[in-house]
């Protein structure tokens, strides 16, 4: 955990002290890479191959960013560093601090139960668990949508664009992601509680339909954000050029 916070502090310094942004930023990205390099074994221990591979790719991206910071002086690098700081400071306190994590999970569970009750489903909450018709699911941090909200918050507020457009992009993404995530949880709980798809109801609802719906929704939200903030497209194109040259 100490490596993580060192990386975020260095990346934050790079954003507020542009004169030293390259060296400090490179150091921050290397510490960030070290943090992600420690994660694959954790996921492999839980037989979660997908997240193990994902963390390896994130580690490689962080190392690339460190390299680019030492070789380039592009403003795009400062924008991406700023996005990482904003997103990281929004996400990791909830991921690493039990008090904040439990508060967020409890709030999402409570709002999911409220939504189900509003529609006539007699769901109840016991801690982080939601019960319906004799079946229960546990709400975990991934069920809160905090990862996606942190990502979009970082991107929308890091790019160099007029404040009102950045605010519009934020309002078109983060609150919508939160609301859709509550609806997603309600759907999974209702499908599982009432066994809509038989004995495989949870798998079909959560791992198939909900993930497909979430992926489509995130693509559509990203498209809207890109329409509002074309500067993000320029940032992605500039980063792609760096990768091609590097």
C-alpha positions as CSV (number, residue, x, y, z in Angstrom):
1,X,0.0,0.0,0.0
2,X,2.9,2.4,0.7
3,X,4.1,2.0,-2.9
4,X,0.7,3.1,-4.1
5,X,0.6,6.2,-2.1
6,X,4.2,7.1,-2.9
7,X,3.3,6.9,-6.6
8,X,0.2,9.1,-6.2
9,X,2.1,11.7,-4.3
10,X,4.8,11.8,-6.9
11,X,2.3,12.0,-9.7
12,X,0.5,14.8,-7.9
13,X,3.8,16.7,-7.5
14,X,4.4,16.3,-11.2
15,X,1.0,18.0,-12.0
16,X,1.5,20.9,-9.6
17,X,5.2,21.5,-10.4
18,X,5.3,21.3,-14.2
19,X,8.9,22.4,-14.2
20,X,9.9,19.0,-12.9
21,X,7.0,17.1,-14.4
22,X,9.1,14.7,-16.5
23,X,11.5,13.3,-14.0
24,X,9.0,13.3,-11.1
25,X,6.3,12.0,-13.3
26,X,8.5,9.2,-14.5
27,X,9.3,8.3,-10.9
28,X,5.6,8.3,-10.0
29,X,4.7,6.1,-13.0
30,X,7.4,3.6,-12.1
31,X,6.1,3.3,-8.5
32,X,2.6,2.9,-9.9
33,X,3.9,0.1,-12.2
34,X,5.5,-1.5,-9.1
35,X,2.1,-1.4,-7.4
36,X,0.4,-3.1,-10.3
37,X,3.2,-5.7,-10.7
38,X,2.3,-7.0,-7.2
39,X,-1.3,-7.6,-8.1
40,X,-1.3,-10.6,-10.5
41,X,-0.3,-13.1,-7.8
42,X,-3.2,-12.0,-5.7
43,X,-5.7,-12.6,-8.5
44,X,-4.1,-15.8,-9.6
45,X,-4.5,-17.0,-6.0
46,X,-8.2,-16.6,-6.4
47,X,-8.2,-18.2,-9.9
48,X,-9.1,-14.8,-11.4
49,X,-7.1,-15.0,-14.7
50,X,-8.8,-12.1,-16.3
51,X,-7.9,-9.5,-13.6
52,X,-4.4,-11.0,-13.4
53,X,-3.8,-10.3,-17.1
54,X,-5.5,-6.9,-16.8
55,X,-3.1,-5.8,-14.0
56,X,-0.1,-7.0,-16.0
57,X,-1.3,-4.8,-18.9
58,X,-1.8,-1.8,-16.6
59,X,1.7,-2.4,-15.2
60,X,3.1,-2.4,-18.8
61,X,1.2,0.8,-19.5
62,X,2.6,2.5,-16.4
63,X,6.1,1.5,-17.4
64,X,5.5,3.0,-20.9
65,X,4.3,6.2,-19.3
66,X,7.5,6.4,-17.2
67,X,9.6,5.9,-20.4
68,X,7.6,8.5,-22.3
69,X,8.0,11.1,-19.5
70,X,11.8,10.7,-19.7
71,X,11.9,11.0,-23.5
72,X,9.1,13.5,-24.3
73,X,7.9,16.9,-23.2
74,X,4.3,16.6,-24.5
75,X,1.5,18.3,-22.7
76,X,-0.5,15.1,-23.3
77,X,1.7,13.3,-20.7
78,X,0.9,15.9,-18.1
79,X,-2.8,15.5,-18.9
80,X,-2.7,11.7,-18.5
81,X,-0.7,12.1,-15.3
82,X,-3.3,14.6,-14.0
83,X,-6.1,12.1,-14.9
84,X,-4.3,9.3,-13.1
85,X,-4.0,11.5,-10.0
86,X,-7.7,12.5,-9.9
87,X,-8.9,9.0,-10.7
88,X,-6.5,7.5,-8.2
89,X,-7.3,9.8,-5.4
90,X,-11.0,9.2,-5.9
91,X,-10.7,5.4,-6.2
92,X,-7.9,4.1,-4.0
93,X,-9.2,5.6,-0.7
94,X,-12.4,3.5,-1.2
95,X,-10.3,0.5,-2.3
96,X,-7.8,0.6,0.5
97,X,-9.6,2.1,3.5
98,X,-12.1,-0.2,5.2
99,X,-14.2,2.6,6.6
100,X,-14.8,4.3,3.3
101,X,-15.2,1.0,1.5
102,X,-17.9,-0.3,3.9
103,X,-19.7,3.1,3.8
104,X,-19.9,3.1,0.0
105,X,-20.9,-0.6,-0.2
106,X,-23.6,-0.1,2.5
107,X,-25.0,3.0,0.7
108,X,-25.2,1.1,-2.7
109,X,-26.8,-1.9,-1.0
110,X,-29.3,0.3,0.8
111,X,-30.2,2.1,-2.5
112,X,-30.5,-1.2,-4.3
113,X,-33.0,-2.5,-1.7
114,X,-34.9,0.8,-1.8
115,X,-35.3,0.5,-5.6
116,X,-36.4,-3.1,-5.4
117,X,-38.9,-2.2,-2.7
118,X,-40.2,0.6,-4.8
119,X,-41.0,-1.9,-7.5
120,X,-42.8,-4.2,-5.1
121,X,-40.0,-6.7,-4.5
122,X,-39.7,-7.4,-0.7
123,X,-35.9,-7.3,-0.6
124,X,-34.1,-6.8,2.7
125,X,-30.5,-5.8,3.6
126,X,-28.3,-7.4,6.2
127,X,-24.9,-5.7,6.2
128,X,-23.4,-6.0,2.7
129,X,-25.9,-8.7,1.8
130,X,-29.3,-8.3,0.0
131,X,-31.9,-11.0,0.5
132,X,-34.9,-11.7,-1.8
133,X,-37.2,-14.7,-1.8
134,X,-34.7,-16.8,0.2
135,X,-31.7,-15.9,-2.0
136,X,-28.9,-13.5,-1.2
137,X,-26.1,-11.7,-3.0
138,X,-23.1,-9.8,-1.5
139,X,-22.5,-6.3,-2.6
140,X,-18.7,-5.8,-3.0
141,X,-16.7,-2.7,-4.1
142,X,-16.9,-3.8,-7.8
143,X,-20.7,-3.5,-7.5
144,X,-20.5,0.2,-6.7
145,X,-19.2,1.3,-10.1
146,X,-16.5,3.4,-8.3
147,X,-13.8,2.2,-10.8
148,X,-15.7,3.6,-13.8
149,X,-16.7,6.8,-12.0
150,X,-13.1,7.4,-11.0
151,X,-11.9,6.9,-14.6
152,X,-14.4,9.3,-16.1
153,X,-13.9,11.9,-13.4
154,X,-10.2,11.8,-14.0
155,X,-10.5,12.1,-17.8
156,X,-13.2,14.8,-17.8
157,X,-11.4,17.1,-15.3
158,X,-7.9,16.6,-16.5
159,X,-8.2,17.7,-20.2
160,X,-7.6,21.3,-21.1
161,X,-11.1,22.4,-22.0
162,X,-13.5,25.1,-20.8
163,X,-14.9,24.4,-17.3
164,X,-18.5,24.3,-18.4
165,X,-17.8,21.6,-21.1
166,X,-15.9,19.6,-18.5
167,X,-18.8,19.9,-16.1
168,X,-21.3,18.8,-18.8
169,X,-19.1,15.7,-19.6
170,X,-18.9,14.9,-15.9
171,X,-22.7,15.2,-15.5
172,X,-23.3,13.1,-18.6
173,X,-21.1,10.3,-17.3
174,X,-20.5,9.9,-13.5
175,X,-24.1,10.3,-12.1
176,X,-25.4,8.2,-15.0
177,X,-22.9,5.4,-14.3
178,X,-24.0,5.4,-10.6
179,X,-27.7,5.3,-11.4
180,X,-27.2,2.5,-14.0
181,X,-25.1,0.5,-11.6
182,X,-28.0,0.6,-9.0
183,X,-30.4,-0.6,-11.7
184,X,-27.9,-3.3,-12.6
185,X,-27.7,-4.6,-9.0
186,X,-31.5,-4.5,-8.8
187,X,-31.8,-6.6,-12.0
188,X,-29.2,-9.2,-10.8
189,X,-30.9,-9.5,-7.4
190,X,-34.4,-9.8,-8.9
191,X,-33.3,-12.4,-11.5
192,X,-31.5,-14.5,-8.9
193,X,-34.2,-14.0,-6.2
194,X,-37.0,-15.1,-8.5
195,X,-34.9,-17.6,-10.5
196,X,-35.8,-16.0,-13.8
197,X,-33.3,-18.2,-15.6
198,X,-33.5,-21.4,-13.5
199,X,-30.7,-22.8,-11.5
200,X,-28.1,-20.7,-13.5
201,X,-30.0,-17.4,-12.8
202,X,-27.1,-15.6,-11.0
203,X,-24.5,-16.6,-13.6
204,X,-26.7,-15.6,-16.6
205,X,-27.9,-12.3,-14.9
206,X,-24.6,-11.2,-13.5
207,X,-21.8,-12.7,-15.7
208,X,-23.6,-12.5,-19.0
209,X,-26.5,-10.0,-19.3
210,X,-25.3,-7.5,-16.7
211,X,-21.8,-7.4,-18.1
212,X,-23.0,-7.1,-21.6
213,X,-25.3,-4.2,-20.6
214,X,-22.6,-2.5,-18.6
215,X,-20.1,-2.7,-21.5
216,X,-22.6,-1.3,-24.0
217,X,-23.6,1.5,-21.6
218,X,-19.9,2.5,-20.9
219,X,-19.2,2.6,-24.7
220,X,-22.2,4.9,-25.2
221,X,-21.3,7.1,-22.3
222,X,-17.7,7.3,-23.5
223,X,-19.0,8.3,-27.0
224,X,-21.1,11.1,-25.4
225,X,-18.1,12.3,-23.4
226,X,-15.9,12.3,-26.6
227,X,-18.6,14.4,-28.4
228,X,-18.6,17.0,-25.5
229,X,-14.8,16.9,-25.1
230,X,-13.1,16.3,-28.4
231,X,-9.8,17.2,-26.6
232,X,-9.9,13.6,-25.2
233,X,-9.8,12.3,-28.8
234,X,-6.7,14.5,-29.4
235,X,-5.1,13.2,-26.2
236,X,-5.7,9.5,-27.2
237,X,-4.4,10.2,-30.7
238,X,-1.2,11.9,-29.3
239,X,-0.6,9.0,-27.0
240,X,-1.1,6.5,-29.8
241,X,1.6,8.3,-31.8
242,X,4.0,8.0,-28.8
243,X,3.4,4.3,-28.7
244,X,4.0,3.9,-32.4
245,X,7.2,5.9,-32.2
246,X,8.3,4.2,-29.0
